[in-house]
C-alpha cells in the first residue's frame, strides 16, 4: 500500500487502446504510462500516468476506480518532478465519468536515487 501511495504522489487522458503501457504493478493498483503524447520544452517533459485500482476508493465527490495524473519532469541537472493535473474516474482505465479533478500544480519534488521516482524519471527523460 505504501508503494501505491508513493506512486500516486508521483504521479499522472486517453483510453487503454490509445497507448497505455504498464510500468508498475502491485496487488493494490497497476500503474500505466502513455508515452505517445509526451511533450518536451527545453529540459521539461510532460507525460500522463494512469493508476488503475482493483476496488473503488472515495474522494469527497464520489467513488473512483482510476486516476489520471499529468506529471512534469525536469530532465536537466535539477532531477525533479511535479504533478500538473489529476482527474479521478468512476471506471477502470480512465473510463466512465470524471468524479473529481485537481488542477493545482504541485511543488517540485527531488528525484530520490534508487527508488521508483528515479526509475520513472529515467524512463521519461530518455525518450
GROMACS elastic network, one bead per residue, 0.5 to 0.9 nm:
[ bonds ]
;  ai    aj funct       b0    kb
    1     4     6  0.51605   500
    1     5     6  0.62944   500
    1     6     6  0.86171   500
    1    26     6  0.84756   500
    1    27     6  0.84773   500
    1    28     6  0.62823   500
    1    29     6  0.88356   500
    2     5     6  0.51104   500
    2     6     6  0.61244   500
    2     7     6  0.85559   500
    3     6     6  0.50595   500
    3     7     6  0.61131   500
    3     8     6  0.85298   500
    3    26     6  0.83044   500
    3    28     6  0.88807   500
    3   116     6  0.87698   500
    4     8     6  0.59943   500
    4     9     6  0.85322   500
    4    25     6  0.88922   500
    4    26     6  0.77095   500
    4    28     6  0.67049   500
    4    29     6  0.66972   500
    4    30     6  0.86742   500
    4    31     6  0.87266   500
    4    51     6  0.87540   500
    5     9     6  0.62473   500
    5    10     6  0.86370   500
    6     9     6  0.51019   500
    6    10     6  0.62840   500
    6    11     6  0.85013   500
    6   116     6  0.85749   500
    6   117     6  0.88498   500
    7    11     6  0.60058   500
    7    31     6  0.79524   500
    7    51     6  0.84105   500
    7   116     6  0.77300   500
    7   117     6  0.80610   500
    8    11     6  0.53010   500
    8    12     6  0.78139   500
    8    31     6  0.89760   500
    8    51     6  0.72972   500
    8    67     6  0.84922   500
    8    69     6  0.81873   500
    9    12     6  0.89233   500
    9    82     6  0.89739   500
    9    83     6  0.79000   500
   10    69     6  0.85191   500
   10    71     6  0.75691   500
   10    81     6  0.77288   500
   10    82     6  0.72724   500
   10    83     6  0.69795   500
   10   109     6  0.86999   500
   10   116     6  0.89759   500
   10   117     6  0.70106   500
   11    48     6  0.81958   500
   11    49     6  0.63931   500
   11    50     6  0.83889   500
   11    51     6  0.87099   500
   11    68     6  0.84729   500
   11    69     6  0.54617   500
   11    70     6  0.67755   500
   11    71     6  0.56512   500
   11    72     6  0.88756   500
   11    81     6  0.86561   500
   11    82     6  0.76109   500
   11    83     6  0.60235   500
   11    84     6  0.88934   500
   11    86     6  0.86282   500
   12    32     6  0.88448   500
   12    33     6  0.78631   500
   12    47     6  0.71537   500
   12    50     6  0.57173   500
   12    51     6  0.76330   500
   12    67     6  0.74701   500
   12    71     6  0.52462   500
   12    83     6  0.70421   500
   12    84     6  0.81175   500
   12    85     6  0.73491   500
   12    86     6  0.65793   500
   12    87     6  0.87359   500
   13    34     6  0.86943   500
   13    48     6  0.69294   500
   13    49     6  0.85355   500
   13    50     6  0.83122   500
   13    68     6  0.65479   500
   13    69     6  0.84760   500
   13    70     6  0.85419   500
   13    87     6  0.88297   500
   13    94     6  0.72679   500
   14    17     6  0.80463   500
   14    18     6  0.59627   500
   14    19     6  0.79115   500
   14    20     6  0.79583   500
   14    34     6  0.81523   500
   14    48     6  0.87911   500
   14    68     6  0.88793   500
   14    93     6  0.86011   500
   14    94     6  0.71871   500
   14    95     6  0.86875   500
   15    18     6  0.53231   500
   15    19     6  0.76551   500
   15    20     6  0.74476   500
   15    93     6  0.65400   500
   15    94     6  0.64576   500
   15    95     6  0.69755   500
   16    19     6  0.62965   500
   16    20     6  0.54079   500
   16    21     6  0.85009   500
   16    93     6  0.61444   500
   16    94     6  0.80715   500
   16    95     6  0.89192   500
   17    20     6  0.70728   500
   18    34     6  0.79821   500
   18    36     6  0.82949   500
   19    33     6  0.80879   500
   19    34     6  0.55439   500
   19    35     6  0.72658   500
   19    36     6  0.65197   500
   20    32     6  0.56091   500
   20    33     6  0.54179   500
   20    35     6  0.76508   500
   20    36     6  0.85965   500
   20    49     6  0.82776   500
   20    50     6  0.79174   500
   20    93     6  0.89050   500
   21    31     6  0.83940   500
   21    32     6  0.50963   500
   21    33     6  0.52798   500
   21    34     6  0.61864   500
   21    35     6  0.79099   500
   22    25     6  0.75288   500
   22    30     6  0.70761   500
   22    31     6  0.59443   500
   22    33     6  0.65502   500
   23    30     6  0.79212   500
   23    31     6  0.57627   500
   23    32     6  0.53402   500
   23    33     6  0.65226   500
   23   120     6  0.84763   500
   24    29     6  0.85108   500
   24    30     6  0.59825   500
   24    31     6  0.50239   500
   24    32     6  0.69910   500
   25    28     6  0.79840   500
   25    29     6  0.61033   500
   25    31     6  0.60499   500
   25    32     6  0.87632   500
   26    29     6  0.54216   500
   26    30     6  0.62182   500
   26    31     6  0.86591   500
   27    30     6  0.79075   500
   27    53     6  0.89642   500
   27    54     6  0.80243   500
   28    52     6  0.89174   500
   28    53     6  0.65617   500
   28    54     6  0.67937   500
   28    55     6  0.84515   500
   29    51     6  0.65093   500
   29    52     6  0.55433   500
   29    54     6  0.63654   500
   29    55     6  0.89082   500
   30    50     6  0.81173   500
   30    51     6  0.58234   500
   30    52     6  0.51821   500
   30    53     6  0.66599   500
   30    54     6  0.85058   500
   31    49     6  0.69806   500
   31    50     6  0.57507   500
   31    52     6  0.63611   500
   31    53     6  0.89643   500
   32    48     6  0.85376   500
   32    49     6  0.55665   500
   32    50     6  0.50141   500
   32    51     6  0.64463   500
   32    52     6  0.78585   500
   32    93     6  0.89890   500
   33    47     6  0.75236   500
   33    48     6  0.59641   500
   33    50     6  0.62800   500
   33    51     6  0.89648   500
   34    37     6  0.67875   500
   34    38     6  0.75241   500
   34    47     6  0.68357   500
   34    48     6  0.56346   500
   34    49     6  0.63703   500
   34    50     6  0.81302   500
   35    38     6  0.53389   500
   35    47     6  0.66744   500
   35    48     6  0.75852   500
   35   124     6  0.78867   500
   35   127     6  0.83249   500
   36    39     6  0.89855   500
   36    47     6  0.86869   500
   37    46     6  0.85567   500
   37    47     6  0.70039   500
   37    48     6  0.79758   500
   38    45     6  0.68996   500
   38    46     6  0.57592   500
   38    47     6  0.50068   500
   38    48     6  0.77076   500
   38   124     6  0.85155   500
   38   127     6  0.86122   500
   39    44     6  0.81917   500
   39    45     6  0.55434   500
   39    46     6  0.51001   500
   39    47     6  0.68016   500
   40    43     6  0.71729   500
   40    44     6  0.57200   500
   40    46     6  0.64877   500
   41    44     6  0.52246   500
   41    45     6  0.64750   500
   41    46     6  0.85445   500
   42    45     6  0.80030   500
   42    74     6  0.89890   500
   42    75     6  0.87888   500
   42    76     6  0.87910   500
   43    73     6  0.80481   500
   43    74     6  0.55922   500
   43    75     6  0.50602   500
   43    76     6  0.53096   500
   43    77     6  0.89393   500
   43   125     6  0.87397   500
   44    72     6  0.65483   500
   44    73     6  0.55569   500
   44    75     6  0.60418   500
   44    76     6  0.78188   500
   44   125     6  0.87560   500
   45    71     6  0.82524   500
   45    72     6  0.55697   500
   45    73     6  0.51468   500
   45    74     6  0.65592   500
   45    75     6  0.70776   500
   45   124     6  0.73836   500
   45   125     6  0.70699   500
   46    70     6  0.69674   500
   46    71     6  0.57033   500
   46    73     6  0.63687   500
   46    84     6  0.86434   500
   46   124     6  0.85883   500
   47    69     6  0.84246   500
   47    70     6  0.57483   500
   47    71     6  0.55265   500
   47    72     6  0.65438   500
   47    73     6  0.82252   500
   47   124     6  0.76882   500
   48    68     6  0.68327   500
   48    69     6  0.56861   500
   48    71     6  0.62513   500
   48    72     6  0.89219   500
   49    67     6  0.82044   500
   49    68     6  0.57423   500
   49    69     6  0.51099   500
   49    70     6  0.62465   500
   49    71     6  0.74355   500
   50    66     6  0.69154   500
   50    67     6  0.56121   500
   50    69     6  0.61888   500
   50    70     6  0.87530   500
   50    93     6  0.70222   500
   50    94     6  0.71918   500
   51    65     6  0.85130   500
   51    66     6  0.54726   500
   51    67     6  0.50675   500
   51    68     6  0.64413   500
   51    69     6  0.79370   500
   51    92     6  0.89758   500
   51    93     6  0.76976   500
   51    94     6  0.85057   500
   52    65     6  0.63228   500
   52    67     6  0.66620   500
   52    68     6  0.87544   500
   52    91     6  0.89883   500
   52    92     6  0.59545   500
   52    93     6  0.57193   500
   52    94     6  0.77410   500
   53    56     6  0.68647   500
   53    57     6  0.82466   500
   53    64     6  0.84679   500
   53    65     6  0.52063   500
   53    66     6  0.57284   500
   53    67     6  0.84449   500
   53    92     6  0.70260   500
   53    93     6  0.85802   500
   54    65     6  0.71281   500
   54    66     6  0.89483   500
   54    92     6  0.82501   500
   55    64     6  0.85386   500
   55    65     6  0.63848   500
   56    63     6  0.59086   500
   56    64     6  0.53279   500
   56    66     6  0.82843   500
   56    90     6  0.80965   500
   56    91     6  0.89048   500
   57    62     6  0.84000   500
   57    63     6  0.53990   500
   57    64     6  0.54529   500
   57    65     6  0.65632   500
   57    66     6  0.88875   500
   58    61     6  0.77515   500
   58    62     6  0.55988   500
   58    64     6  0.61029   500
   58    65     6  0.88851   500
   59    62     6  0.54145   500
   59    63     6  0.62539   500
   59    64     6  0.75869   500
   59    88     6  0.84791   500
   59    99     6  0.83019   500
   59   100     6  0.76939   500
   60    63     6  0.83224   500
   60   100     6  0.83617   500
   61    99     6  0.61033   500
   61   100     6  0.61007   500
   62    90     6  0.81789   500
   62    99     6  0.60945   500
   62   100     6  0.78134   500
   63    88     6  0.85062   500
   63    89     6  0.81107   500
   63    90     6  0.61927   500
   63    99     6  0.71536   500
   64    67     6  0.76253   500
   64    88     6  0.59187   500
   64    89     6  0.51508   500
   64    91     6  0.66691   500
   64    92     6  0.82734   500
   64    98     6  0.84845   500
   64    99     6  0.67475   500
   64   100     6  0.87900   500
   65    88     6  0.76792   500
   65    89     6  0.61328   500
   65    90     6  0.53664   500
   65    91     6  0.52640   500
   65    92     6  0.51956   500
   65    93     6  0.78835   500
   65    94     6  0.79620   500
   65    95     6  0.89045   500
   66    87     6  0.85174   500
   66    88     6  0.60449   500
   66    89     6  0.52633   500
   66    90     6  0.68471   500
   66    91     6  0.64097   500
   66    92     6  0.53104   500
   66    93     6  0.59210   500
   66    94     6  0.55186   500
   66    95     6  0.79761   500
   67    86     6  0.69036   500
   67    87     6  0.56812   500
   67    89     6  0.60499   500
   67    92     6  0.87548   500
   67    93     6  0.80916   500
   67    94     6  0.65573   500
   68    85     6  0.81204   500
   68    86     6  0.56292   500
   68    87     6  0.52490   500
   68    88     6  0.65809   500
   68    89     6  0.78954   500
   68    93     6  0.86239   500
   68    94     6  0.65946   500
   69    83     6  0.69908   500
   69    84     6  0.74986   500
   69    85     6  0.58236   500
   69    87     6  0.66701   500
   69    88     6  0.89062   500
   70    82     6  0.87586   500
   70    83     6  0.60544   500
   70    84     6  0.53385   500
   70    85     6  0.50795   500
   70    86     6  0.63630   500
   70    87     6  0.89516   500
   71    81     6  0.68986   500
   71    82     6  0.57306   500
   71    84     6  0.54540   500
   71    85     6  0.73358   500
   72    80     6  0.86025   500
   72    81     6  0.55340   500
   72    82     6  0.54177   500
   72    83     6  0.63494   500
   72    84     6  0.65316   500
   73    76     6  0.89232   500
   73    79     6  0.75839   500
   73    80     6  0.59837   500
   73    82     6  0.66981   500
   73    83     6  0.89935   500
   73   108     6  0.89978   500
   73   121     6  0.68200   500
   73   124     6  0.76708   500
   73   125     6  0.75553   500
   74    77     6  0.78663   500
   74    78     6  0.63643   500
   74    79     6  0.56485   500
   74    80     6  0.53226   500
   74    81     6  0.60025   500
   74    82     6  0.87586   500
   74   121     6  0.84540   500
   74   125     6  0.81542   500
   75    78     6  0.72022   500
   75    79     6  0.58722   500
   75    80     6  0.75186   500
   75    81     6  0.88113   500
   75   121     6  0.75458   500
   75   122     6  0.84635   500
   75   124     6  0.83872   500
   75   125     6  0.55115   500
   75   126     6  0.86481   500
   76    79     6  0.61447   500
   76    80     6  0.86368   500
   76   125     6  0.88980   500
   77    80     6  0.87154   500
   78   110     6  0.76353   500
   78   111     6  0.86757   500
   79   109     6  0.87231   500
   79   110     6  0.61251   500
   79   111     6  0.55761   500
   79   112     6  0.88103   500
   79   118     6  0.86392   500
   79   121     6  0.77461   500
   80   108     6  0.61846   500
   80   109     6  0.53674   500
   80   111     6  0.50282   500
   80   112     6  0.87630   500
   80   117     6  0.89229   500
   80   121     6  0.79848   500
   81   107     6  0.83129   500
   81   108     6  0.54543   500
   81   109     6  0.53809   500
   81   110     6  0.65997   500
   81   111     6  0.70846   500
   81   117     6  0.85912   500
   81   121     6  0.79112   500
   82   105     6  0.72767   500
   82   106     6  0.54412   500
   82   107     6  0.58574   500
   82   109     6  0.60801   500
   82   110     6  0.89463   500
   83    86     6  0.76293   500
   83   104     6  0.80836   500
   83   105     6  0.57933   500
   83   106     6  0.50210   500
   83   107     6  0.75710   500
   83   108     6  0.81307   500
   84   102     6  0.87592   500
   84   103     6  0.68153   500
   84   104     6  0.66201   500
   84   106     6  0.63108   500
   85   101     6  0.76341   500
   85   102     6  0.59101   500
   85   104     6  0.64012   500
   85   105     6  0.64941   500
   85   106     6  0.85140   500
   86   100     6  0.84695   500
   86   101     6  0.56052   500
   86   102     6  0.50150   500
   86   103     6  0.63577   500
   86   104     6  0.83104   500
   87    94     6  0.86094   500
   87    98     6  0.66697   500
   87    99     6  0.75872   500
   87   100     6  0.58876   500
   87   102     6  0.63215   500
   87   103     6  0.82768   500
   88    94     6  0.77486   500
   88    97     6  0.84960   500
   88    98     6  0.57373   500
   88    99     6  0.54195   500
   88   100     6  0.52117   500
   88   101     6  0.61253   500
   88   102     6  0.86270   500
   89    92     6  0.73790   500
   89    93     6  0.82579   500
   89    94     6  0.54620   500
   89    95     6  0.62805   500
   89    96     6  0.64050   500
   89    97     6  0.56037   500
   89    99     6  0.54028   500
   89   100     6  0.73908   500
   90    94     6  0.77070   500
   90    95     6  0.69176   500
   90    96     6  0.56480   500
   90    97     6  0.54262   500
   90    98     6  0.64088   500
   90    99     6  0.61229   500
   91    94     6  0.61067   500
   91    97     6  0.70850   500
   91    98     6  0.87547   500
   92    95     6  0.56971   500
   92    96     6  0.79018   500
   94    97     6  0.84777   500
   94    98     6  0.82960   500
   95    98     6  0.81382   500
   98   101     6  0.74669   500
  102   105     6  0.85004   500
  106   109     6  0.86395   500
  109   112     6  0.89217   500
  110   117     6  0.87748   500
  111   115     6  0.83824   500
  111   116     6  0.89613   500
  111   117     6  0.57099   500
  111   118     6  0.56461   500
  111   121     6  0.74530   500
  112   115     6  0.60366   500
  112   116     6  0.81156   500
  112   117     6  0.62953   500
  112   118     6  0.60322   500
  113   116     6  0.86396   500
  113   117     6  0.78904   500
  113   118     6  0.57845   500
  113   119     6  0.88111   500
  114   117     6  0.80766   500
  114   118     6  0.61926   500
  114   119     6  0.76539   500
  115   118     6  0.55962   500
  115   119     6  0.67363   500
  116   119     6  0.50277   500
  116   120     6  0.62358   500
  116   121     6  0.84978   500
  117   120     6  0.52336   500
  117   121     6  0.60198   500
  117   122     6  0.86026   500
  118   122     6  0.60792   500
  118   123     6  0.84788   500
  119   122     6  0.52752   500
  119   123     6  0.61630   500
  119   124     6  0.86826   500
  120   124     6  0.60813   500
  120   125     6  0.84014   500
  121   124     6  0.52666   500
  121   125     6  0.58644   500
  121   126     6  0.83857   500
  122   125     6  0.52135   500
  122   126     6  0.58998   500
  122   127     6  0.87568   500
  123   126     6  0.57179   500
  123   127     6  0.70315   500
  124   127     6  0.57954   500
